[in-house]
Amino acid sequence: MYQTPVAIQHRKAYHLWPLMGVPVMTTTLSKVLFESHATAYSLNNAYWLALAAQIAYQDKTTIQPAVAKLGLNQFEFLSRRDTEGYIAANDDIIIVAFRGTEPTHLRDLLADAQFHKVQGPLGEVHQGFLGAFKLVKDDLLSAIQRLRDKSHPQSLWCTGHSLGGALAVVAAAQLLVDGHTVNGLYTFGQPRIGDEIFATECARRLAGQHFRFVNNNDTVTRVAPRVLGYAHSGEVCYIDTAGKIQTDINFWDRFLERVKGRMEDFLKPGSDGLKDHSMRHYVEHIGSALKSGG
């Protein structure tokens, strides 16, 4: 039996409600607090936002009840063609979460545009990602205007997994261009999105607030290719084979050396890269890190 989430107003944080069959071996994770005004990396927030990204895969009819259990009592669904996501809010936070896609669909999206970049917010971005975002851009901006308290603006957080992570980054960039403050951007298994200028501007304007998680051999994070001018933004949080979250950039560099030449297995059914891309594994590993104290 889990307790109903309770707002901790004086700490600007909220209890987390375990969701979606995620293994919760003790009641510890039911007491995880979202730190709504965090100005640096927060493992608590990473867990919340990982769950928010996972919830985005649910059916529209079950997403709203799920986020309501998190204490997010305001909700708007985003859906235009193949682009879907949601915005959930309360008096302190607004969370924008985008649904990802099947890896084979992601591969098709990348192939269809042949890695062509076009001008987007803060720099050039992959044509397919920008096109997918533009489908819901106006709906997203209008919803945030409606949900944001003008006298006491809530903190704003963006998240997503796979293609949803790419859309979350483009959305955050657009929100920045439009004058919004983005308090945090956490993505999981996202591909590269744009050129070096885009990556540099995202990193500069979201310094200490932009984190991308990579689970072991998740090869989705290795496309679009660097040789075609694509670059990653955000501070990497690498989940190693033992499930430990590594934030040491030197560790990441050593990992990249080990995976060179493996791209021929990209999205091959049954490959480690595809298994490691599962959002469920991201949630489980981050939850385990919380239980063990990081």
Secondary structure, DSSP 4 states (H G I P E B T S, - for coil): -PPPP-EEGGGTEEBPPP-TT---SSSGGGG-B--TT--S--HHHHHHHHHHHHHTTS-HHHHHHHHHTTT--EEEEEEETTEEEEEEE-SSEEEEEE----HHHHHHHHHHHTT-EEEETTEEEEHHHHHHHHHHHHHHHHHHHHHS-SSSPPEEEEEEETHHHHHHHHHHHHHHHTT----EEEEESPPP-B-HHHHHHHHHHTTTTEEEEEETT-GGGG-S-GGGT-B--SEEEEE-TTS-EE--HHHHHHHHHHHTT-GGGTT-TT-HHHHTT-HHHHHHHHHHHHHTT-
